[in-house]
Amino acid sequence: MKFKYFLICLVLLLVVSCVPEITQAQSQNKSTILIVYNANTPLEEKTVHRVDALFSSYGDTVVEPIRKMTKQQVNEAATIIYIGMNEAEISQEHRQWMQKFPRQKLFIGYNANQFEAFRDLRIAGTDDFVQIDSKTLTTKIPFLKITSNYKEVIEGKTIQQKYPVLLKNGKYYYLSLNKWSDEFQLYLQPFIANKTTSYQPPKHRVWMILDGIRPSTSPKQLKAVTNQLEKENVPYALAIAAVEYTADRKSVNQLNDAKELRDVLQEEQAKGVAIIANGYGLSYRPEDKKQHEFWDDELNQPITALNSTQAKPFYTVEEFSSNDAFQEARQKNGQIEKQYTKQRIQEAVSALSRAKLYPIAFTIENGQASSYVYEEIAHHFTTYFGTLQYSDESSEFTGVQPLLTKPSYMHHLEVYSANITPITSNLESEPILIQQLKNLTKIQGSMAGMKINIQQKPEEIARTLDVLNTFPQFEWLDLRKINTKVQVTDLTITQSGTGKLTVKQENRYIDLIKYKWETSPFEFSLWVLFGIVLLFVALFFLNVLRLRFTLKKRLFEERKPNG
């Protein structure tokens, strides 16, 4: 009997001892953050996308127009964020769901006074902040002029007077902005993250990619840069465009034909260096001197035709009878963008794999792309490196994030933002890099990422590394030690956290035949003719052998005694 009681006490003791560990593990799990909004145009939605990108670092974001919000989504959320991009009436049902929500809430922009938590808010027009607390902004930020008696947490200043930026009522918060910049986000994010989320990312990390690598890249130049980084024990990845136009823009160079460079890249991969697909390599417009592949830079709009000669200015929402009519036309063109992107991704991965190089992620040379391009990338890659474009309307609305993010509007691509810039010959580049790193140290678990062009001078790279070494908070991240997956037709590439690269390829010879026909049709035709002739010759000799064997058999049978 005593033994039985002793056994029960022992089990209870074990359960109690496990509770703190279970609680700690649960506190580090990413919770669901529900983002609901009012917006009439895609241009207004860019702020929604920025909020989505910010908070997807701390939880799994679900983004919906408030009219489509469901009670189940509210019940499953750990935090609710409402964004009012315009003055709109919110239905009583949706207001009640949010008002009864007992956990963290953040209201942004218009309409917060329709909710009980901030019913006394009054909006008196708009203005521009030039200063936040004691920090002077390099660019002005539009805001809503608010009068209220709620607790003021962060204060802003216009040229003439002060206004609240962030207000608090109990455990609920209100932000008077419906537009903001990377500069403001770096200031605001530490506070917002601590007050409105429970998940805290791990320690600071920094990563590096060497880009600008294409078929004409000098193998000696590549070796010189990689040797320099290896001496400093700096892990790096290689972003490669497998194809480029020749100098006269009339034909293309293929990486697979640049044997010496290809061999160097294969050696790097064998050493454990991660390969990243830098688009396909060919600009949408052949006359472009820079690589503009997924965005029409000349017209500053999404690619709306597979052939650039057919491109025409994309229409705006004002040209349609309603926003729904505009969205229908936008989605139609979005399908063209996706088709074009899918083709480029397939060609990029196939061209690299023919050179026995296997990419683990995707990046875009100039970082310009629409949400439809991101959607198609997400169908083939789990990981993306670079900047984010928050709008389908203009490439001016871009930004970076200080943490690893998986935004809903990018279809939960895992995004590593290139958010710091290497030192160049520009005298201001070093102070800029130092300030960027200082800003990132203020955000828990921030990740610094940079792309260094292969053409940069050794002394510039050395000075960049020296500056990074003055920030011991950051540890180098080896991009070969992250979990990724790439999937295109007949090819699957997976990378585990241990650095193991697995490649599954089917119908390789069919892909090779297709490639030869597309790149060298005349040579391919000659080989086909040669194969046909060789087949007839082989059939002729086989027939001769068959006749000789049949003749010998008959002669043998005729010579038999009883034949």
C-alpha positions in Angstrom: 0.0 0.0 0.0 2.8 2.4 0.9 4.5 1.5 -2.3 1.4 2.5 -4.2 1.2 5.9 -2.5 4.9 6.4 -3.2 4.4 5.6 -6.9 1.5 8.1 -7.2 3.5 10.8 -5.5 6.4 10.2 -7.8 4.2 10.5 -10.9 2.7 13.7 -9.6 6.2 15.1 -9.0 7.2 14.3 -12.5 4.1 16.0 -13.9 4.7 19.1 -11.9 8.4 19.3 -12.8 7.4 19.1 -16.5 4.9 22.0 -16.4 7.5 24.8 -16.5 9.2 23.3 -19.5 5.9 22.8 -21.3 4.9 26.3 -20.5 8.2 27.7 -21.8 7.9 25.7 -25.0 4.4 26.9 -25.6 5.4 30.5 -25.0 7.9 30.2 -27.9 5.4 28.7 -30.3 4.2 31.2 -32.9 0.5 32.1 -32.3 -2.1 33.2 -34.8 -2.3 37.0 -35.5 -5.5 38.0 -37.2 -5.2 41.1 -39.4 -8.5 42.6 -40.6 -8.8 45.8 -42.7 -10.9 48.3 -44.6 -9.3 49.2 -48.0 -10.9 50.2 -51.3 -7.9 50.0 -53.7 -4.7 47.9 -54.1 -2.7 51.1 -53.4 -4.3 51.3 -50.0 -3.5 47.7 -49.3 0.2 48.3 -49.3 0.0 49.3 -45.7 -1.8 46.1 -44.9 1.0 44.2 -46.6 3.6 46.0 -44.5 1.7 45.2 -41.3 1.4 41.6 -42.4 5.2 41.4 -43.1 6.0 43.0 -39.7 3.8 40.7 -37.6 4.5 37.5 -39.5 7.8 37.5 -37.7 6.0 36.9 -34.5 3.1 34.7 -35.5 1.2 33.0 -38.3 -0.7 35.9 -39.9 -4.3 35.5 -41.3 -5.3 38.6 -43.3 -8.9 39.3 -44.3 -11.1 42.3 -45.3 -13.2 42.8 -42.1 -16.4 42.0 -44.0 -15.1 38.5 -44.6 -13.9 37.9 -41.0 -15.4 34.9 -39.3 -16.1 34.2 -35.7 -13.9 31.1 -35.8 -11.0 33.3 -36.9 -11.6 35.6 -34.0 -11.8 32.6 -31.5 -8.5 31.1 -32.8 -6.5 34.3 -32.7 -4.0 35.4 -30.0 -3.9 39.0 -31.3 -6.2 41.0 -33.5 -5.0 44.0 -35.6 -7.5 46.2 -37.3 -6.4 48.6 -40.1 -8.7 51.3 -41.2 -7.4 52.8 -44.5 -10.6 54.9 -45.0 -13.7 56.0 -43.1 -16.0 53.0 -43.4 -18.9 51.8 -41.4 -18.1 48.5 -39.6 -21.0 46.1 -39.2 -22.4 45.6 -35.7 -21.7 41.9 -35.7 -18.0 42.3 -36.5 -17.7 45.1 -33.9 -19.2 42.9 -31.3 -16.9 40.0 -32.1 -13.9 42.2 -31.7 -15.1 44.0 -28.6 -15.7 40.6 -26.8 -12.2 39.5 -27.9 -10.3 39.3 -24.5 -6.7 39.3 -25.7 -4.4 41.8 -27.3 -5.7 44.2 -29.8 -4.1 46.9 -32.0 -6.1 49.5 -34.0 -4.5 51.4 -36.8 -5.7 54.4 -38.8 -9.4 55.3 -39.2 -12.5 53.9 -37.5 -11.0 52.9 -34.1 -13.6 55.1 -32.4 -16.3 52.6 -33.6 -14.9 50.2 -31.1 -15.5 50.4 -27.3 -11.8 50.6 -26.4 -11.3 53.9 -28.2 -14.8 55.4 -28.6 -13.6 58.9 -27.4 -11.1 59.3 -30.3 -11.6 62.3 -32.5 -9.9 62.8 -35.9 -9.1 66.3 -36.9 -7.6 65.9 -40.4 -4.1 64.8 -41.4 -0.6 66.2 -41.3 3.0 65.0 -41.5 5.3 64.0 -38.6 8.9 65.3 -38.8 9.9 63.9 -35.4 9.0 60.9 -33.3 9.8 61.4 -29.6 13.4 62.8 -29.8 14.2 61.2 -33.2 14.2 63.5 -36.2 12.9 61.6 -39.3 14.8 61.8 -42.7 11.4 61.6 -44.5 8.0 62.9 -43.3 5.3 60.4 -42.3 1.6 61.1 -42.9 -0.6 60.6 -39.8 -4.1 61.3 -38.5 -4.4 64.2 -36.1 -6.0 62.7 -33.0 -7.5 64.3 -29.9 -8.2 62.1 -26.9 -7.8 61.6 -23.2 -6.1 58.1 -23.5 -2.6 57.4 -22.2 0.0 58.7 -24.6 2.8 56.1 -25.2 4.7 57.6 -28.2 4.6 61.2 -29.2 5.2 62.8 -32.6 5.9 66.4 -33.7 4.9 68.3 -36.8 6.6 71.6 -37.7 4.2 73.4 -35.4 3.0 71.2 -32.6 2.8 67.7 -30.9 0.4 64.9 -31.5 0.1 61.3 -30.2 1.5 58.5 -32.4 0.6 55.5 -30.1 -2.1 55.5 -27.5 -3.0 52.9 -24.8 -6.2 52.0 -23.1 -5.7 49.1 -20.7 -4.1 46.4 -22.8 -5.3 47.8 -26.1 -3.3 50.1 -28.4 -4.1 52.6 -31.1 -1.6 53.8 -33.8 -2.5 57.1 -35.6 -0.7 56.1 -38.9 -2.0 54.4 -42.0 1.3 54.9 -43.9 4.9 54.5 -42.7 8.4 53.9 -43.7 11.2 51.4 -42.9 12.8 54.1 -40.7 9.7 54.5 -38.6 9.2 50.7 -38.4 12.7 50.2 -37.0 11.8 52.7 -34.2 8.3 51.3 -33.5 8.9 47.6 -33.9 10.7 46.9 -30.5 7.8 48.4 -28.6 5.0 46.9 -30.7 6.6 43.4 -30.6 7.0 43.4 -26.8 3.5 44.7 -26.1 1.3 42.9 -28.7 3.0 39.6 -29.2 4.3 36.8 -27.0 6.7 35.0 -29.3 10.3 36.3 -29.2 12.8 35.3 -31.9 16.2 33.8 -31.1 19.5 35.7 -31.1 20.8 38.1 -33.7 22.1 36.6 -37.0 23.8 37.9 -40.1 24.0 36.3 -43.6 25.8 37.1 -46.8 25.1 36.4 -50.5 27.5 37.0 -53.4 25.5 38.1 -56.4 26.0 39.4 -59.9 27.3 35.9 -61.0 26.5 35.2 -64.6 28.1 33.3 -67.5 30.5 36.1 -68.3 31.8 36.3 -64.7 35.5 35.8 -64.4 36.4 32.6 -62.5 39.5 34.2 -61.1 37.5 37.1 -59.7 35.0 34.7 -58.1 37.9 32.6 -56.6 39.6 35.8 -55.3 36.4 36.9 -53.4 35.5 33.5 -52.0 39.1 32.9 -50.9 38.9 36.3 -49.1 35.7 35.3 -47.3 37.1 31.8 -46.4 40.2 33.3 -44.7 37.8 35.4 -42.5 35.7 32.2 -41.8 32.6 34.0 -43.2 29.9 31.7 -44.6 28.3 32.9 -47.9 26.0 31.7 -50.6 26.2 32.3 -54.4 23.3 33.9 -56.3 23.6 32.9 -60.0 21.8 33.9 -63.1 22.4 31.0 -65.5 21.7 33.0 -68.7 22.6 36.5 -70.0 22.5 38.4 -73.2 25.6 38.8 -75.2 27.2 42.3 -75.6 25.3 42.9 -78.9 22.0 41.7 -77.3 21.3 39.4 -80.2 22.0 36.1 -78.6 22.5 34.6 -75.1 25.4 33.1 -73.1 24.6 29.9 -71.1 26.3 29.0 -67.8 26.7 25.4 -68.9 28.9 26.6 -71.8 31.2 28.6 -69.5 33.2 25.5 -68.5 35.9 27.1 -66.3 33.3 29.1 -64.3 31.0 26.1 -64.1 33.8 24.0 -62.7 34.6 26.6 -60.0 30.9 26.9 -59.0 30.6 23.1 -58.8 33.7 23.1 -56.5 32.0 25.7 -54.3 28.8 23.6 -54.1 30.9 20.5 -53.2 32.4 22.5 -50.3 29.0 23.1 -48.9 28.2 26.6 -50.3 24.5 27.2 -51.0 23.4 28.1 -54.5 20.5 30.6 -55.0 18.7 31.1 -58.3 19.0 34.8 -59.3 16.0 34.8 -61.6 16.7 33.3 -65.0 19.0 36.1 -66.1 17.3 37.7 -69.1 15.6 41.0 -68.8 12.0 41.3 -69.9 13.1 44.0 -72.3 16.3 42.8 -74.2 17.5 46.4 -74.4 17.7 46.8 -70.6 21.3 47.1 -69.4 20.2 46.0 -65.9 18.3 42.8 -65.1 14.6 43.7 -65.0 13.0 40.3 -65.1 9.7 40.3 -63.2 8.7 44.0 -63.4 8.4 46.3 -66.4 10.8 49.0 -65.2 10.2 51.3 -68.2 6.4 51.6 -67.5 6.7 50.9 -63.7 4.0 48.3 -63.8 3.5 44.5 -63.6 4.4 42.5 -66.7 1.1 42.3 -68.6 2.3 40.5 -71.8 4.7 37.6 -72.4 6.3 39.6 -75.2 7.7 43.0 -74.2 6.9 44.5 -77.6 3.2 43.9 -76.8 3.4 45.7 -73.5 1.2 48.8 -73.0 0.5 51.1 -70.0 -1.6 49.3 -67.5 -4.9 50.9 -66.6 -5.8 52.3 -63.3 -8.8 51.8 -61.0 -10.2 55.2 -62.1 -10.8 53.8 -65.6 -13.4 51.3 -64.3 -17.0 51.6 -63.3 -16.3 49.9 -59.9 -13.5 48.4 -57.8 -14.8 44.9 -58.5 -14.5 45.5 -62.3 -10.9 46.7 -61.8 -10.1 43.6 -59.6 -11.5 41.3 -62.3 -9.2 42.8 -64.9 -6.3 42.8 -62.5 -6.7 39.1 -61.8 -6.8 38.4 -65.5 -3.5 40.0 -66.0 -2.2 38.4 -62.8 -2.6 35.0 -64.5 -0.3 36.2 -67.3 2.2 37.3 -64.7 2.1 33.9 -63.0 2.4 32.0 -66.4 5.5 34.2 -67.3 7.0 33.7 -63.8 6.5 29.9 -63.9 8.3 29.7 -67.2 11.2 31.8 -65.9 11.5 29.7 -62.7 11.4 26.4 -64.7 14.1 27.7 -67.1 16.3 29.1 -64.3 16.3 25.9 -62.2 16.7 23.7 -65.3 19.6 25.7 -66.6 21.4 25.5 -63.3 20.8 21.8 -62.9 22.2 21.2 -66.4 25.4 22.7 -65.0 25.0 20.3 -62.0 24.2 23.3 -59.7 21.2 22.9 -57.5 19.6 26.0 -56.0 18.0 26.0 -52.6 16.2 29.4 -52.8 15.2 32.3 -55.1 16.1 35.9 -55.4 15.3 38.8 -57.8 18.1 41.1 -59.0 16.3 44.4 -58.5 13.7 43.1 -56.0 10.8 44.3 -58.0 7.7 42.0 -58.3 4.0 41.9 -57.8 2.0 39.7 -55.4 1.2 37.4 -58.3 4.9 36.8 -58.9 5.4 36.1 -55.2 2.5 33.6 -55.4 4.1 31.7 -58.3 7.5 31.7 -56.5 5.8 30.3 -53.4 4.6 27.4 -55.5 8.2 26.3 -56.4 10.3 27.6 -53.5 10.0 27.8 -49.7 12.6 30.5 -49.3 13.2 33.9 -50.8 16.0 36.5 -50.3 15.7 40.2 -51.0 13.5 43.2 -50.6 9.7 43.2 -50.5 7.4 45.1 -52.8 4.2 46.1 -50.9 2.2 47.2 -53.9 1.1 45.9 -57.3 0.8 49.4 -58.5 4.3 50.8 -58.2 7.8 49.6 -57.4 8.3 52.7 -55.3 6.5 51.0 -52.4 9.2 48.6 -51.3 10.9 47.8 -48.0 12.8 45.4 -45.8 12.1 43.6 -42.6 14.5 43.2 -39.6 13.4 39.6 -38.9 12.7 36.5 -40.8 9.1 36.8 -42.0 6.4 34.7 -43.8 3.8 37.2 -45.0 0.4 36.1 -45.9 0.4 38.3 -49.0 3.5 36.5 -50.2 1.8 33.1 -49.7 3.9 32.4 -46.6 7.3 32.4 -48.5 10.0 32.5 -45.9 11.7 35.8 -46.5 15.2 36.7 -45.6 15.4 40.5 -46.1 18.6 42.1 -47.5 18.4 45.0 -45.1 22.0 46.2 -44.8 24.3 47.6 -47.5 28.0 46.8 -47.9 30.6 49.5 -48.0 31.5 51.0 -51.4 33.7 53.9 -52.5 31.0 56.3 -51.4 32.2 58.0 -48.3 28.8 57.9 -46.7 28.4 54.1 -47.1 30.3 53.2 -43.9 28.3 55.4 -41.5 25.1 54.1 -43.2 26.1 50.5 -42.6 27.0 51.3 -38.9 23.6 53.0 -38.4 21.7 50.1 -40.0 23.4 47.6 -37.6 22.8 49.9 -34.6 19.1 50.0 -35.5 18.9 46.2 -35.8 20.5 45.6 -32.4 17.5 47.4 -30.8 15.2 44.7 -32.1 15.3 41.3 -30.3 16.3 38.5 -32.6 16.8 40.7 -35.6 18.6 39.4 -38.7 21.0 41.4 -40.8 21.3 40.3 -44.4 23.4 41.7 -47.3 24.2 41.0 -50.9 27.7 41.8 -52.1 28.3 42.1 -55.8 31.1 39.9 -57.1 32.6 43.0 -58.8 33.2 44.8 -55.5 36.8 45.6 -54.6 38.6 43.4 -52.0 39.3 46.4 -49.8 35.6 47.4 -49.7 34.7 43.8 -48.7 37.4 43.8 -46.1 36.1 47.1 -44.6 32.6 45.7 -44.6 33.7 42.7 -42.6 35.6 44.9 -40.2 32.5 46.9 -39.4 30.5 43.7 -38.9 33.1 42.4 -36.5 32.5 45.5 -34.3 29.0 44.2 -33.6 29.6 40.9 -31.6 25.8 40.6 -31.0 25.5 39.2 -34.5 26.5 35.6 -35.3 27.0 34.3 -38.9 24.3 32.2 -40.4 25.3 29.5 -42.8 22.6 29.4 -45.4 23.5 25.7 -46.1 22.1 25.0 -42.6 18.5 26.0 -43.2 15.5 23.9 -44.2 14.4 24.6 -47.8 12.6 22.9 -50.7 12.5 23.6 -54.5 10.0 22.0 -56.8 9.8 22.3 -60.5 8.8 19.9 -63.3 10.7 16.6 -62.9 13.1 18.1 -60.3 12.9 18.3 -56.5 15.7 19.8 -54.3 15.5 19.6 -50.6 18.0 20.9 -48.0 17.9 19.9 -44.3 19.1 21.9 -41.3 22.2 19.6 -41.2 23.2 20.8 -44.7 22.3 17.6 -46.5 21.3 18.3 -50.1 18.9 15.8 -51.8 18.2 16.0 -55.5 15.5 13.9 -57.2 15.4 14.2 -61.0 13.2 12.4 -63.4 13.1 12.3 -67.2 16.5 14.0 -67.3 17.2 13.0 -70.9 13.9 14.4 -72.1 14.7 17.7 -70.5 18.1 17.6 -72.1 16.6 16.9 -75.6 14.2 19.8 -75.1 17.1 22.1 -74.1 19.2 21.2 -77.1 16.2 21.8 -79.5 15.5 25.2 -78.0 19.1 26.4 -77.8 20.7 24.8 -80.9 18.0 23.6 -83.4 20.4 23.3 -86.4 22.9 21.3 -84.4 20.2 19.2 -82.9 18.7 18.4 -86.4 22.1 17.3 -87.6 22.4 14.9 -84.6 18.9 13.5 -85.3 19.8 12.9 -88.9 23.1 11.3 -87.9 21.1 9.1 -85.4 18.6 8.0 -88.2 21.5 7.1 -90.6 23.3 5.2 -87.8 20.1 3.3 -87.0 19.6 2.3 -90.7 23.3 1.1 -90.8 22.8 -0.9 -87.6 19.6 -2.4 -89.0 21.4 -3.3 -92.2 24.2 -5.1 -90.4 21.8 -6.9 -88.1 19.9 -8.1 -91.2 23.1 -9.3 -92.8 23.9 -11.3 -89.6 20.4 -12.7 -89.5 20.7 -13.9 -93.2 24.1 -15.4 -92.6 22.8 -17.2 -89.5 19.7 -18.5 -91.4 21.9 -19.6 -94.3 24.3 -21.5 -92.1 21.4 -23.2 -90.3 19.9 -24.4 -93.7 23.3 -25.7 -94.9 23.8 -27.6 -91.6 20.3 -29.2 -91.9 20.9 -30.1 -95.6 24.2 -31.9 -94.6 22.5 -34.1 -92.0 22.5 -37.8 -93.1 18.7 -38.0 -93.0 18.2 -34.4 -94.3 
